[in-house]
Amino acid sequence: MDPFESIKATFFQECDELLTDMESGLLAMEAGDDDSETINAVFRAVHSVKGGAGAFGLDELIRFAHIFETVLDEMRSDRLHLTDEVAKVLLRASDVLADHVAAARSGGSVDEGRTLGMIADLQGLIDQERAAELGLDGDGSDDGADEDFGFVPIVLSLDEPAADAPEVDVAALMAAATAPAGAPPQATTAAPAWLVTFRPKAEMYAKANETGLVLRELARLGDVEVVVDTAAVPPLDQLSAEQAYLSWTIRLRGEATESDVREVFEFVEDDCELIICRDGEPEAASAETPTVDDPESDAPASAVEAAAAAPLDLEALLARVQGEPAPEAAPPPAAMPQPVPEPAQAAPKADPANMDVAGLIALAEQASLDHVQAAAPPAKTEPKPDPKADARAERTAAAAGATAATPTIRVDLDRVDRLINAVGELVIQQAMLSQRVFESGLARSSDVALGLEDLELLTREIQDSVMAIRAQPVKSVFQRMPRLVREVADMVGKKVRLVMDGENTEVDKTVIERLSDPITHMLRNAIDHGLETPEEREAGGKAIEGTVRLAALHRGGRIVIEVQDDGRGINRPRVRGIAVAKGLIAEDAVLSDDEIDNLIFLPGFSTADVVSDISGRGVGMDVVKRSIQALGGRISITSEPSKGSKFSMSLPLTLAVLDGMVVSAAEQTLVAPLSNIVESLTPRAEDVHLVGGRDAVIRIRDTFVPLIDVGMALGFRDEPLPPASGVAVLVESEGGGKAALLVEAIQGQRQVVIKSLEANYQHIHGVAAATILGDGRVALILDVDALVTTSRRKAPRIEKRMAV
Amino acid sequence: MNKTVLTIDDSRTMREMLNMALVQAGYRVIQAVDGVEGLEVLRAEGADVVITDINMPRMDGFGVIEGVRADPAHRATPILVLTTESDATKKERARAAGATGWIVKPFNPTKLVDAIRRVAA
């Protein structure tokens, strides 16, 4: 990638971070935080976006960011105060800014109407007079902002020869400078010439500007003749190290325009007397001749005419200026003693006019040497060879760490996965070893057994630590939600405050990636269905603004995500009515409130006419439930009429390890994911019926579900197991379908490391993956979904509830 | 002998921009992400020129200028501030604090190198 593109990529990456920071700052402000550092941080974020956008000529983005920034600047300077209303406008502006960034990134366009509306809202925060002052009045978007701003896209030409590098010119300058030495400025050629009178003030040197460099730049514009005027230099005992005594007259020949010349003096213009005129014009000699005798004065005594006194060789001049005076060269008798060498304004001798050039050079060299010895740290004048690149990288990394509070490293995900795999093997190997040692008859108290116990603890610890590497805070998902909430709320015309808790709760990266959709659905649902309209809330005596709480917490080795609203709660009669109408429950079914609430997760419950207003997505809660189950998770709802509802979903912390129920079927050891299991029971012969002479169903309480003989379904044996001699495990598939798995025995619950079967063998229907047990045997992990679906296909409608 | 330029800016984009242009022009570049770190790095590694942004967390560009000027070893180190066209007041404040010159954002590499040459040998 060319460097420009790569920086552009960096810019957009940085924008993401800035937008995130900005949003959390704005949310804090919305919550009433009017700390100046918070406001500053938001301002800086917008400012940085604008700055980068300027570099890439992203005009639309610049324009919007500028207005946004201006409003924030008003807040910084206390001209605009934080109110709830202001915070809300700013939050929406941050959304629009994010849209602009996205558009700039993809080369797409933004919603012009929305932008203009937003601009108007931002302008509305500032009173009109002030807006006019800031150039934000009128439509505020076009000329005003552009003029005020003057941003031009940068043209980064990398072909530009680096030959302009600093050192080159010095030599050229030297060459040019030797010729005219000794002669006062004179119009000797026909070429147009500029006559520049340059009289620095002490302030100029205090800002680290140097005459020598300015003159060198000037020399780049054409041929120069330089004459230094030392007339103002006082006798040695009156010399002040802080003062500026010298002035210069330069004749410049060449094609340079006045603005070229002025540009050279851009940085020093306000700290010097500067006259630029065409050579031969009257001002040249006489216009500016303030003769002040007091050497301590700001305008050092000098006169251009006095230039004739001592023409100096430019080379000597340069050498001296660069070297800066040493303590000896600028003796302190008159002025206060200076502990450090001063910038280059003091003249070396009381009477330089009589000094020859060679002497001056020698003096300058001496001064330079002394200066280096006296003050300059070696690192400054003498950059070390260059193992620096590494040091720099380290330093930058350390710095990044410091700002983020904890040092981090970036590691390729593949490497982490390899490590996790290896640790998985280690866990298995360790379990096998323990079992073998135990089987070999060694006493529990033997050294070997005790050592193994320690090994086991250590292995667990390693496993936990390795899993923690992949763990990340849910923040990355949570932080996208405020915007979603604002948008959905706007869309349905409700007022919503989102409260988030536990953003730092950690969970495996793969789980995080898949949390986004379910959370999005639950939030949409909460705002759209859960919360009442402002009018309804007012009538019900509630705060007009509804609250939705999104929280994450760890509970029992799982992560729990809760979405709670303070809305109307589930309308149970309506839900029940819908369920009956859709044939999901019998008309006379006796259901607890809890059971009714959970009907909304049934497939087929949420159909278009029910969810049409869920932001037009038409996605029901059954879809949410399915995607959560796919992650080995569970979801449930609790609700209280007119108080609100709470959705809780719990997920495993990782997808690399599975909580399983180890069962045996046809002498094989199998694992059923615990998240699918509802209950287990010993079937009674009278509860099992054959449908169509072959497919068994089992009656569990008042429901019939398919009874799947796992040994036969997986082809381990041909003869069915007599139901009464086995155990039935009632499972629920992701799709919500239920079935009972008939196995011979349940061995127990265990955490197993998931091994892909496809990666090592091939896909087998009904088997999701494999694992290795403590005794070294491979156990297949059942694909409950596939088993249930197959049985249901074979025996349609079998689950249908029978009239009691 | 390459000159060392210390760039202080909280924006990674801007730091990379400066880095690219300066390295291209033959300078050695060291970076810092805010004023506090900038002064630390300057003390530790030294630099021939300091380029600093104004708006930064922890310590802004004015703080950098004051800190550099207060350090006897760097009283005479040139400081260029990054500013925008509309920031005339900030430019003045920076000058008053002792800034040597300024670079108007967005800059192009030639202008950037010109500005450095005007303040550093």
Boltz contact constraints between the chains, C-beta under 6 A:
constraints:
  - contact:
      token1: [A, 3]
      token2: [B, 20]
      max_distance: 6.0
  - contact:
      token1: [A, 7]
      token2: [B, 16]
      max_distance: 6.0
  - contact:
      token1: [A, 7]
      token2: [B, 17]
      max_distance: 6.0
  - contact:
      token1: [A, 10]
      token2: [B, 12]
      max_distance: 6.0
  - contact:
      token1: [A, 10]
      token2: [B, 13]
      max_distance: 6.0
  - contact:
      token1: [A, 10]
      token2: [B, 16]
      max_distance: 6.0
  - contact:
      token1: [A, 11]
      token2: [B, 13]
      max_distance: 6.0
  - contact:
      token1: [A, 14]
      token2: [B, 12]
      max_distance: 6.0
  - contact:
      token1: [A, 14]
      token2: [B, 13]
      max_distance: 6.0
  - contact:
      token1: [A, 44]
      token2: [B, 55]
      max_distance: 6.0
  - contact:
      token1: [A, 47]
      token2: [B, 55]
      max_distance: 6.0
  - contact:
      token1: [A, 48]
      token2: [B, 11]
      max_distance: 6.0
  - contact:
      token1: [A, 51]
      token2: [B, 105]
      max_distance: 6.0
  - contact:
      token1: [A, 52]
      token2: [B, 13]
      max_distance: 6.0
  - contact:
      token1: [A, 54]
      token2: [B, 105]
      max_distance: 6.0
  - contact:
      token1: [A, 54]
      token2: [B, 106]
      max_distance: 6.0
  - contact:
      token1: [A, 55]
      token2: [B, 17]
      max_distance: 6.0
  - contact:
      token1: [A, 55]
      token2: [B, 106]
      max_distance: 6.0
  - contact:
      token1: [A, 148]
      token2: [B, 86]
      max_distance: 6.0
  - contact:
      token1: [A, 149]
      token2: [B, 86]
      max_distance: 6.0
  - contact:
      token1: [A, 150]
      token2: [B, 85]
      max_distance: 6.0
  - contact:
      token1: [A, 154]
      token2: [B, 106]
      max_distance: 6.0
  - contact:
      token1: [A, 154]
      token2: [B, 108]
      max_distance: 6.0
  - contact:
      token1: [A, 155]
      token2: [B, 108]
      max_distance: 6.0
  - contact:
      token1: [A, 162]
      token2: [B, 25]
      max_distance: 6.0
  - contact:
      token1: [A, 162]
      token2: [B, 26]
      max_distance: 6.0
  - contact:
      token1: [A, 165]
      token2: [B, 26]
      max_distance: 6.0
  - contact:
      token1: [A, 166]
      token2: [B, 117]
      max_distance: 6.0
  - contact:
      token1: [A, 207]
      token2: [B, 98]
      max_distance: 6.0
  - contact:
      token1: [A, 207]
      token2: [B, 100]
      max_distance: 6.0
  - contact:
      token1: [A, 208]
      token2: [B, 76]
      max_distance: 6.0
  - contact:
      token1: [A, 208]
      token2: [B, 78]
      max_distance: 6.0
  - contact:
      token1: [A, 208]
      token2: [B, 100]
      max_distance: 6.0
  - contact:
      token1: [A, 209]
      token2: [B, 100]
      max_distance: 6.0
  - contact:
      token1: [A, 213]
      token2: [B, 118]
      max_distance: 6.0
  - contact:
      token1: [A, 217]
      token2: [B, 118]
      max_distance: 6.0
  - contact:
      token1: [A, 267]
      token2: [B, 101]
      max_distance: 6.0
  - contact:
      token1: [A, 322]
      token2: [B, 121]
      max_distance: 6.0
  - contact:
      token1: [A, 340]
      token2: [B, 72]
      max_distance: 6.0
  - contact:
      token1: [A, 343]
      token2: [B, 76]
      max_distance: 6.0
  - contact:
      token1: [A, 377]
      token2: [B, 46]
      max_distance: 6.0
  - contact:
      token1: [A, 377]
      token2: [B, 73]
      max_distance: 6.0
  - contact:
      token1: [A, 379]
      token2: [B, 45]
      max_distance: 6.0
  - contact:
      token1: [A, 379]
      token2: [B, 46]
      max_distance: 6.0
  - contact:
      token1: [A, 380]
      token2: [B, 46]
      max_distance: 6.0
  - contact:
      token1: [A, 383]
      token2: [B, 4]
      max_distance: 6.0
  - contact:
      token1: [A, 392]
      token2: [B, 30]
      max_distance: 6.0
  - contact:
      token1: [A, 396]
      token2: [B, 31]
      max_distance: 6.0
  - contact:
      token1: [A, 399]
      token2: [B, 33]
      max_distance: 6.0
  - contact:
      token1: [A, 399]
      token2: [B, 37]
      max_distance: 6.0
